[in-house]
Every structure is written in C-alpha cells, then in structure tokens.
Amino acid sequence: MAVLISLFFTWGLVTNLNDVLTPHLKNVFELGYAGSALVQFAFFFAYCVMSLPAGRLLAAIGYKRGIAVGLVMAGVGALLFYPAASIPSYPFFLIAIFVLASGITILQVAANPYVTALGPPETASSRLNLTQGFNSLGTTVAPYLGGVLILSDTSLLGGGIAAARAVRLPYLGVAAALFALAALTMLSRLPPIRSADGEGAGTGRLRDAIKVPHLMFAVAGIFLYVGAEVAIGTFLVNFMTQPSISSLSLAQAAAHVSYYWGGSLIGRFLGSAVLQKLDAGKLLGGCGLAAAALVACGVVFSGSVAMWSLLAVGLFNSIMFPTIFALGIDGLGKLRDQGASLLIMAIVGGAVIPVLFGLLADVIGVHRAFILPALCYVYIACFGFWGSRSRDAVAPGADCTPA
C-alpha cells in the first residue's frame, strides 16, 4: 500500500501540472481557449489509445513490472519537455505530453484494480478512496508548485523563448522522480494477485464486458466526470483572472486552484470513512447533485460568489472517480480486467470535454461555458441513484484475493 500510495500521489501531481501548463502555453504561443485545451487533449487522449494495450501488457508481465514500465515511459515524456521548450514548439510539447500520459495510463490500469483486489469486495470503494486521497494530495500541491516554478516570474508574461524555457527545470525534476519510483517499485515486494498472474486473467472477452449495463453506464460516468473535473481545473486560472470575478494575477489564480483540488483531498479521506457506512450509489448521486448546483451558481453569479462556488466543487468531486470505478467493476468476475480497461479508456473524457468547453468559451465566454460541466454532473447523479444498480449476471468471479 505504501508503494501504491506513492504512485497515486505522483500521477496526481504530474496530471495537475497541466492546470498551470495550459495557461502558460496559452500565453507563450498566443492561443485561444480551444487551442490551449489541446494540452489536456494530448494528455487524456493517451488514455483512449493506451488503455487496452496496457491491459494486455499487464496480463503478459504482471502488475509490478507493468507499473515500472509505466513510470519509465512517463519519465521519458517528462524529459521530452526539455527539447520542446528549447525550440520552442507547441506540437513538440503535445507529443511530450502524450508520451508522459501514456505512462500514466499504464499506472492507472494497473493500480486501480490492484487496490480493489487487496481486500474484501464490500470495502473496495473505501480502499480506493483512501489511495485516491493521496492522489488528491498530489493534485493539490501541483497548482501551487507549478505557479511558483512556472508562473511567478512576471517578466515572462509577454511570452517568447524565455517563457517557454521556464518549464524545463520543473519537468527535469518530474523525470528524476518518476525514474526513482520505477527503481523503488522493482525493489519492492508487491503481493501478487491471482487474477493478474494468469489464473483467470484475460479469460473474459471485451465484447462480453460491453454487454454489462452497469459497467457501460459507469464508462459514461467516468467519461463525463473526468471531463468536467479537468475542464473546471483547466480554465479556473483564466476564469479567476477576469475583472468580473476577482482580477487575480496568473500566479495568484494558480495558487487558488489548490483550493479546488484541496477540497477533493479532504473529501476523499472523509469519503473513505463514510463509504464504510453509507450506500456508495446514493452518496455518489448526492455529490453529483451538489456539484451540479455549485457549478450552476458559478454560471449565474459573478465576483467572489462565482469563484468560491466553483472552487467548492472539488469537495464533491472527491469520491466520484473511485466510487464510479468500484461500482463499474463490481460483480464482473473474470471480466474485471476488461472492465477496468474500458473504465480507464473512458478517462479520454478529459481530452474531449475541455476542448468542447474551449470552443464554447471562445463563443460565449469562459464564464458562461461552465454550463457544460454542470450538465455532466447531472448525469453522474442519475448514475449514482439508478444506473449503478442495473446489473446483469456476468461470468463467475476469478479469485481476486492475494496469493
């Protein structure tokens, strides 16, 4: 669990550096909202491309080696930021982001089902929320750290080569951390899980998994949840720098984004305990409704009310991903690996929804464009209350207890 917690923390930090990278590259390359959203598109599109290959890789080499491979690939992607910033080239940045995210995808495909298998199925949501809490710690630290390292130098606000090169040192540090974690993983004694070691792994078929209603409802839920969460996080900096909201500087706005992810951090640790007592579907539905209401307030109002309404959404985001994931793979048995791959693939919502948000923002303004994530949360509420309970019989369960 200590090794897994460090992985969840690291990919949370790396993923949320994009919230600072997006407005920074928007400034460097003089992009519109839709153009700057390609940062998130490149990152999250990797989940769509790499999820199924990652599942096959893990079936072939196991979780431990698969995690190490993912860390090394992510480290290579972080190293590519150096030449991308030296040129500088926006397409090269997008390639580097895609390679980094491909490694993170392998980690996601391995670590999420691994955590659910390390104990009784009835407490899987609680365990996954606990580890996701440390993921949220990484996401909370990232905007503040990125703001200090990348956005704090006001002399770089005019863009140019010097501004582009401001990302080189931070991402060299990221690469070093990822390579160190890969070495730590290979030296650790991760307990083997039978379903990942060939005893039932890969015996299910993807086409069988697609026929399971509650799994496919969960796939849509992950798509919309990640899309909404990433869209809000990506454009909060631009939102808060507007005169009608708070007129914060880029660095100040980046620091405030930590409140958004900090709410998710607090909520996940609380959720880990609450889910021991409450029905996961009902709690998910309630959080979906609360998030939709807060985003609607952000659209309707202006000033500090709008700003803090959107920042508060993080608290209700907290339990969504791990709970949707656990509900989606519940009862899948030998289809668990295929179900996990589909759910991780659905993270591509983080690529699609922010671009749609950017296109909408270019037309009606970033303030009103938040209506899009509000609609996403309405679906999540419906899944929690109703969709998560539509279960058909699936293949008998593989033994998923530690060997």
VEXFI-396877 format. One record per residue (C-alpha): residue number from 0; residue in three letters; x, y, z. Coordinates in nm, 3 decimals. Example, Ala and Ser with C-alpha at 12.3 -4.5 7.8 and 13.67 -1.06 7.14 Angstrom:
<timis>
0, ALA, 1.230, -0.450, 0.780
1, SER, 1.367, -0.106, 0.714
</timis>
This chain:
<timis>
0, MET, 0.000, 0.000, 0.000
1, ALA, 0.291, 0.237, 0.070
2, VAL, 0.424, 0.184, -0.282
3, LEU, 0.077, 0.227, -0.432
4, ILE, 0.013, 0.543, -0.231
5, SER, 0.336, 0.695, -0.367
6, LEU, 0.222, 0.612, -0.721
7, PHE, -0.120, 0.771, -0.671
8, PHE, 0.044, 1.084, -0.528
9, THR, 0.292, 1.112, -0.814
10, TRP, 0.049, 1.080, -1.102
11, GLY, -0.186, 1.325, -0.931
12, LEU, 0.094, 1.582, -0.916
13, VAL, 0.205, 1.521, -1.277
14, THR, -0.152, 1.533, -1.412
15, ASN, -0.240, 1.860, -1.242
16, LEU, 0.070, 2.043, -1.353
17, ASN, -0.136, 2.069, -1.673
18, ASP, -0.361, 2.322, -1.498
19, VAL, -0.061, 2.556, -1.482
20, LEU, 0.093, 2.445, -1.811
21, THR, -0.226, 2.522, -2.007
22, PRO, -0.250, 2.899, -1.930
23, HIS, 0.130, 2.926, -1.954
24, LEU, 0.145, 2.779, -2.306
25, LYS, -0.165, 2.983, -2.400
26, ASN, 0.042, 3.290, -2.320
27, VAL, 0.365, 3.163, -2.480
28, PHE, 0.208, 3.065, -2.812
29, GLU, -0.077, 3.323, -2.810
30, LEU, -0.352, 3.058, -2.828
31, GLY, -0.730, 3.076, -2.792
32, TYR, -0.914, 2.876, -2.526
33, ALA, -0.975, 2.584, -2.763
34, GLY, -0.612, 2.582, -2.877
35, SER, -0.478, 2.582, -2.523
36, ALA, -0.716, 2.295, -2.434
37, LEU, -0.510, 2.075, -2.668
38, VAL, -0.272, 2.033, -2.373
39, GLN, -0.542, 1.835, -2.193
40, PHE, -0.649, 1.669, -2.518
41, ALA, -0.298, 1.534, -2.577
42, PHE, -0.275, 1.415, -2.218
43, PHE, -0.610, 1.243, -2.186
44, PHE, -0.626, 1.111, -2.543
45, ALA, -0.344, 0.879, -2.437
46, TYR, -0.593, 0.701, -2.211
47, CYS, -0.809, 0.614, -2.512
48, VAL, -0.513, 0.492, -2.718
49, MET, -0.318, 0.311, -2.447
50, SER, -0.576, 0.157, -2.212
51, LEU, -0.634, -0.170, -2.399
52, PRO, -0.265, -0.221, -2.486
53, ALA, -0.188, -0.152, -2.120
54, GLY, -0.431, -0.426, -2.016
55, ARG, -0.260, -0.674, -2.249
56, LEU, 0.081, -0.564, -2.123
57, LEU, -0.020, -0.627, -1.761
58, ALA, -0.161, -0.969, -1.850
59, ALA, 0.176, -1.056, -2.006
60, ILE, 0.423, -0.917, -1.749
61, GLY, 0.218, -0.864, -1.430
62, TYR, 0.135, -0.557, -1.224
63, LYS, 0.478, -0.497, -1.074
64, ARG, 0.675, -0.485, -1.398
65, GLY, 0.389, -0.306, -1.570
66, ILE, 0.396, -0.028, -1.310
67, ALA, 0.774, 0.008, -1.359
68, VAL, 0.731, 0.027, -1.737
69, GLY, 0.464, 0.295, -1.695
70, LEU, 0.688, 0.503, -1.469
71, VAL, 0.982, 0.484, -1.710
72, MET, 0.761, 0.581, -2.007
73, ALA, 0.621, 0.877, -1.813
74, GLY, 0.976, 0.981, -1.721
75, VAL, 1.078, 0.978, -2.088
76, GLY, 0.780, 1.201, -2.168
77, ALA, 0.886, 1.447, -1.897
78, LEU, 1.240, 1.455, -2.043
79, LEU, 1.097, 1.549, -2.383
80, PHE, 0.980, 1.881, -2.234
81, TYR, 1.342, 1.999, -2.244
82, PRO, 1.381, 1.995, -2.625
83, ALA, 1.019, 2.109, -2.672
84, ALA, 1.089, 2.419, -2.459
85, SER, 1.430, 2.480, -2.615
86, ILE, 1.296, 2.509, -2.973
87, PRO, 1.018, 2.614, -2.863
88, SER, 0.746, 2.411, -3.039
89, TYR, 0.383, 2.368, -2.933
90, PRO, 0.338, 2.042, -3.136
91, PHE, 0.653, 1.904, -2.969
92, PHE, 0.504, 1.992, -2.630
93, LEU, 0.190, 1.799, -2.722
94, ILE, 0.397, 1.494, -2.822
95, ALA, 0.586, 1.507, -2.492
96, ILE, 0.258, 1.534, -2.301
97, PHE, 0.115, 1.234, -2.490
98, VAL, 0.420, 1.016, -2.411
99, LEU, 0.409, 1.117, -2.043
100, ALA, 0.036, 1.042, -2.026
101, SER, 0.084, 0.702, -2.192
102, GLY, 0.299, 0.601, -1.898
103, ILE, 0.043, 0.736, -1.651
104, THR, -0.225, 0.532, -1.831
105, ILE, -0.036, 0.208, -1.764
106, LEU, -0.015, 0.307, -1.396
107, GLN, -0.390, 0.374, -1.384
108, VAL, -0.482, 0.043, -1.549
109, ALA, -0.260, -0.144, -1.303
110, ALA, -0.310, 0.039, -0.976
111, ASN, -0.688, 0.095, -0.960
112, PRO, -0.800, -0.271, -0.996
113, TYR, -0.499, -0.378, -0.786
114, VAL, -0.622, -0.171, -0.492
115, THR, -0.979, -0.305, -0.524
116, ALA, -0.842, -0.661, -0.514
117, LEU, -0.639, -0.612, -0.195
118, GLY, -0.923, -0.698, 0.041
119, PRO, -1.296, -0.771, 0.071
120, PRO, -1.511, -0.655, -0.225
121, GLU, -1.758, -0.476, 0.003
122, THR, -1.489, -0.227, 0.114
123, ALA, -1.329, -0.180, -0.230
124, SER, -1.474, 0.172, -0.266
125, SER, -1.333, 0.268, 0.072
126, ARG, -0.981, 0.141, -0.011
127, LEU, -0.981, 0.309, -0.348
128, ASN, -1.096, 0.637, -0.192
129, LEU, -0.811, 0.615, 0.060
130, THR, -0.544, 0.576, -0.209
131, GLN, -0.717, 0.835, -0.428
132, GLY, -0.690, 1.067, -0.127
133, PHE, -0.313, 1.066, -0.171
134, ASN, -0.368, 1.120, -0.542
135, SER, -0.561, 1.432, -0.440
136, LEU, -0.268, 1.539, -0.222
137, GLY, -0.058, 1.543, -0.539
138, THR, -0.327, 1.731, -0.732
139, THR, -0.349, 1.987, -0.450
140, VAL, 0.026, 2.053, -0.437
141, ALA, 0.069, 2.069, -0.817
142, PRO, -0.104, 2.406, -0.898
143, TYR, 0.075, 2.588, -0.616
144, LEU, 0.411, 2.432, -0.702
145, GLY, 0.361, 2.494, -1.073
146, GLY, 0.255, 2.852, -1.008
147, VAL, 0.573, 2.919, -0.810
148, LEU, 0.807, 2.746, -1.056
149, ILE, 0.646, 2.847, -1.387
150, LEU, 0.408, 3.144, -1.347
151, SER, 0.563, 3.355, -1.070
152, ASP, 0.813, 3.544, -1.290
153, THR, 0.607, 3.838, -1.419
154, SER, 0.883, 3.931, -1.667
155, LEU, 0.781, 3.623, -1.869
156, LEU, 0.418, 3.727, -1.916
157, GLY, 0.495, 3.858, -2.262
158, GLY, 0.571, 3.507, -2.383
159, GLY, 0.868, 3.422, -2.606
160, ILE, 1.155, 3.176, -2.577
161, ALA, 1.242, 3.266, -2.217
162, ALA, 0.884, 3.195, -2.104
163, ALA, 0.879, 2.863, -2.288
164, ARG, 1.205, 2.757, -2.126
165, ALA, 1.064, 2.818, -1.777
166, VAL, 0.917, 2.466, -1.784
167, ARG, 1.248, 2.285, -1.845
168, LEU, 1.379, 2.260, -1.489
169, PRO, 1.044, 2.160, -1.327
170, TYR, 0.992, 1.875, -1.573
171, LEU, 1.351, 1.753, -1.537
172, GLY, 1.267, 1.718, -1.167
173, VAL, 0.950, 1.527, -1.257
174, ALA, 1.151, 1.290, -1.478
175, ALA, 1.402, 1.221, -1.200
176, ALA, 1.121, 1.143, -0.952
177, LEU, 0.950, 0.904, -1.196
178, PHE, 1.271, 0.712, -1.268
179, ALA, 1.341, 0.686, -0.894
180, LEU, 0.990, 0.547, -0.833
181, ALA, 1.041, 0.289, -1.109
182, ALA, 1.353, 0.164, -0.932
183, LEU, 1.171, 0.160, -0.596
184, THR, 0.885, -0.041, -0.747
185, MET, 1.119, -0.309, -0.884
186, LEU, 1.292, -0.337, -0.545
187, SER, 0.962, -0.363, -0.352
188, ARG, 0.770, -0.679, -0.262
189, LEU, 0.426, -0.615, -0.407
190, PRO, 0.192, -0.906, -0.323
191, PRO, 0.081, -1.096, -0.636
192, ILE, -0.290, -1.104, -0.723
193, ARG, -0.404, -1.432, -0.878
194, SER, -0.625, -1.275, -1.143
195, ALA, -0.326, -1.070, -1.259
196, ASP, -0.086, -1.364, -1.263
197, GLY, -0.256, -1.572, -1.525
198, GLU, -0.508, -1.761, -1.312
199, GLY, -0.819, -1.631, -1.482
200, ALA, -0.670, -1.308, -1.616
201, GLY, -0.759, -1.246, -1.976
202, THR, -1.020, -1.526, -1.984
203, GLY, -1.304, -1.277, -2.023
204, ARG, -1.376, -1.111, -2.353
205, LEU, -1.414, -0.743, -2.418
206, ARG, -1.735, -0.797, -2.614
207, ASP, -1.884, -0.971, -2.310
208, ALA, -1.791, -0.680, -2.085
209, ILE, -1.957, -0.431, -2.321
210, LYS, -2.288, -0.616, -2.271
211, VAL, -2.295, -0.546, -1.895
212, PRO, -2.530, -0.245, -1.844
213, HIS, -2.397, -0.110, -1.515
214, LEU, -2.040, -0.123, -1.650
215, MET, -2.129, 0.079, -1.960
216, PHE, -2.323, 0.332, -1.752
217, ALA, -2.007, 0.362, -1.539
218, VAL, -1.791, 0.410, -1.850
219, ALA, -2.011, 0.707, -1.948
220, GLY, -1.991, 0.832, -1.589
221, ILE, -1.609, 0.825, -1.587
222, PHE, -1.601, 1.000, -1.927
223, LEU, -1.823, 1.286, -1.808
224, TYR, -1.676, 1.310, -1.457
225, VAL, -1.314, 1.335, -1.572
226, GLY, -1.415, 1.574, -1.849
227, ALA, -1.599, 1.802, -1.608
228, GLU, -1.328, 1.793, -1.341
229, VAL, -1.048, 1.861, -1.589
230, ALA, -1.242, 2.135, -1.772
231, ILE, -1.303, 2.320, -1.445
232, GLY, -0.943, 2.279, -1.327
233, THR, -0.803, 2.381, -1.666
234, PHE, -0.997, 2.705, -1.702
235, LEU, -1.016, 2.819, -1.340
236, VAL, -0.699, 3.027, -1.380
237, ASN, -0.843, 3.212, -1.682
238, PHE, -1.179, 3.241, -1.503
239, MET, -1.036, 3.395, -1.184
240, THR, -0.818, 3.649, -1.370
241, GLN, -1.129, 3.808, -1.525
242, PRO, -1.220, 4.155, -1.387
243, SER, -1.581, 4.042, -1.328
244, ILE, -1.462, 3.761, -1.098
245, SER, -1.154, 3.854, -0.894
246, SER, -0.884, 4.009, -1.121
247, LEU, -0.616, 3.782, -0.974
248, SER, -0.273, 3.753, -1.136
249, LEU, -0.185, 3.425, -1.309
250, ALA, 0.032, 3.311, -1.016
251, GLN, -0.235, 3.406, -0.759
252, ALA, -0.505, 3.227, -0.958
253, ALA, -0.286, 2.915, -0.987
254, ALA, -0.243, 2.915, -0.609
255, HIS, -0.622, 2.939, -0.565
256, VAL, -0.670, 2.631, -0.785
257, SER, -0.511, 2.437, -0.498
258, TYR, -0.832, 2.503, -0.301
259, TYR, -1.028, 2.321, -0.573
260, TRP, -0.805, 2.015, -0.554
261, GLY, -0.766, 2.051, -0.177
262, GLY, -1.141, 2.007, -0.141
263, SER, -1.107, 1.680, -0.329
264, LEU, -0.827, 1.578, -0.094
265, ILE, -1.037, 1.639, 0.217
266, GLY, -1.342, 1.474, 0.063
267, ARG, -1.158, 1.156, -0.033
268, PHE, -1.026, 1.094, 0.317
269, LEU, -1.372, 1.167, 0.460
270, GLY, -1.531, 0.955, 0.189
271, SER, -1.311, 0.658, 0.271
272, ALA, -1.469, 0.652, 0.618
273, VAL, -1.824, 0.748, 0.514
274, LEU, -1.839, 0.476, 0.248
275, GLN, -1.788, 0.217, 0.522
276, LYS, -2.136, 0.311, 0.645
277, LEU, -2.338, 0.459, 0.354
278, ASP, -2.451, 0.314, 0.023
279, ALA, -2.194, 0.411, -0.243
280, GLY, -2.452, 0.477, -0.517
281, LYS, -2.664, 0.710, -0.305
282, LEU, -2.362, 0.905, -0.183
283, LEU, -2.241, 0.940, -0.542
284, GLY, -2.583, 1.067, -0.651
285, GLY, -2.591, 1.326, -0.375
286, CYS, -2.243, 1.451, -0.461
287, GLY, -2.341, 1.476, -0.828
288, LEU, -2.640, 1.696, -0.744
289, ALA, -2.434, 1.918, -0.514
290, ALA, -2.161, 1.963, -0.777
291, ALA, -2.417, 2.050, -1.046
292, ALA, -2.576, 2.311, -0.816
293, LEU, -2.240, 2.473, -0.733
294, VAL, -2.134, 2.495, -1.097
295, ALA, -2.473, 2.648, -1.181
296, CYS, -2.407, 2.913, -0.915
297, GLY, -2.072, 2.982, -1.079
298, VAL, -2.251, 3.042, -1.410
299, VAL, -2.532, 3.258, -1.272
300, PHE, -2.333, 3.476, -1.030
301, SER, -2.011, 3.677, -1.060
302, GLY, -1.744, 3.801, -0.820
303, SER, -1.637, 3.601, -0.515
304, VAL, -1.963, 3.402, -0.508
305, ALA, -1.892, 3.257, -0.852
306, MET, -1.526, 3.194, -0.773
307, TRP, -1.581, 3.013, -0.443
308, SER, -1.877, 2.817, -0.580
309, LEU, -1.653, 2.665, -0.846
310, LEU, -1.365, 2.609, -0.605
311, ALA, -1.605, 2.424, -0.370
312, VAL, -1.693, 2.172, -0.643
313, GLY, -1.369, 1.990, -0.563
314, LEU, -1.512, 1.867, -0.232
315, PHE, -1.794, 1.686, -0.412
316, ASN, -1.569, 1.562, -0.692
317, SER, -1.373, 1.377, -0.428
318, ILE, -1.547, 1.039, -0.418
319, MET, -1.668, 1.033, -0.778
320, PHE, -1.389, 0.860, -0.971
321, PRO, -1.310, 0.580, -0.724
322, THR, -1.679, 0.520, -0.649
323, ILE, -1.785, 0.508, -1.015
324, PHE, -1.487, 0.280, -1.086
325, ALA, -1.566, 0.042, -0.799
326, LEU, -1.937, 0.031, -0.887
327, GLY, -1.850, -0.031, -1.251
328, ILE, -1.630, -0.337, -1.191
329, ASP, -1.845, -0.474, -0.908
330, GLY, -1.950, -0.831, -0.982
331, LEU, -1.760, -0.860, -1.311
332, GLY, -1.557, -1.163, -1.204
333, LYS, -1.336, -1.277, -1.492
334, LEU, -1.439, -0.970, -1.688
335, ARG, -1.278, -0.744, -1.428
336, ASP, -0.962, -0.673, -1.628
337, GLN, -1.163, -0.591, -1.941
338, GLY, -1.398, -0.372, -1.739
339, ALA, -1.106, -0.188, -1.580
340, SER, -0.953, -0.121, -1.921
341, LEU, -1.282, 0.021, -2.051
342, LEU, -1.317, 0.245, -1.746
343, ILE, -0.962, 0.374, -1.778
344, MET, -1.019, 0.430, -2.151
345, ALA, -1.317, 0.648, -2.057
346, ILE, -1.074, 0.894, -1.897
347, VAL, -1.049, 1.026, -2.254
348, GLY, -1.336, 1.249, -2.141
349, GLY, -1.056, 1.467, -2.002
350, ALA, -0.947, 1.520, -2.363
351, VAL, -1.288, 1.580, -2.520
352, ILE, -1.485, 1.788, -2.267
353, PRO, -1.217, 2.058, -2.213
354, VAL, -1.185, 2.111, -2.591
355, LEU, -1.565, 2.142, -2.619
356, PHE, -1.551, 2.381, -2.324
357, GLY, -1.281, 2.584, -2.501
358, LEU, -1.483, 2.604, -2.821
359, LEU, -1.786, 2.715, -2.619
360, ALA, -1.577, 2.969, -2.425
361, ASP, -1.445, 3.120, -2.747
362, VAL, -1.808, 3.186, -2.847
363, ILE, -1.993, 3.277, -2.524
364, GLY, -1.705, 3.347, -2.285
365, VAL, -1.530, 3.133, -2.026
366, HIS, -1.779, 3.236, -1.752
367, ARG, -2.094, 3.101, -1.920
368, ALA, -1.918, 2.797, -2.066
369, PHE, -1.925, 2.629, -1.724
370, ILE, -2.281, 2.518, -1.804
371, LEU, -2.118, 2.221, -1.983
372, PRO, -1.964, 2.059, -1.671
373, ALA, -2.289, 2.128, -1.481
374, LEU, -2.472, 1.900, -1.726
375, CYS, -2.204, 1.633, -1.682
376, TYR, -2.269, 1.626, -1.307
377, VAL, -2.642, 1.578, -1.364
378, TYR, -2.567, 1.250, -1.545
379, ILE, -2.337, 1.138, -1.262
380, ALA, -2.618, 1.197, -1.012
381, CYS, -2.850, 0.983, -1.226
382, PHE, -2.589, 0.706, -1.246
383, GLY, -2.544, 0.707, -0.869
384, PHE, -2.915, 0.682, -0.792
385, TRP, -3.023, 0.449, -1.075
386, GLY, -2.763, 0.342, -1.334
387, SER, -2.525, 0.178, -1.089
388, ARG, -2.800, -0.065, -0.980
389, SER, -2.872, -0.214, -1.325
390, ARG, -2.679, -0.539, -1.301
391, ASP, -2.695, -0.842, -1.527
392, ALA, -2.535, -1.175, -1.447
393, VAL, -2.171, -1.189, -1.557
394, ALA, -1.906, -1.454, -1.572
395, PRO, -1.819, -1.625, -1.242
396, GLY, -1.561, -1.431, -1.041
397, ALA, -1.195, -1.512, -1.055
398, ASP, -1.016, -1.550, -0.723
399, CYS, -0.905, -1.195, -0.656
400, THR, -0.754, -1.243, -0.314
401, PRO, -0.380, -1.202, -0.253
402, ALA, -0.191, -1.520, -0.336
</timis>
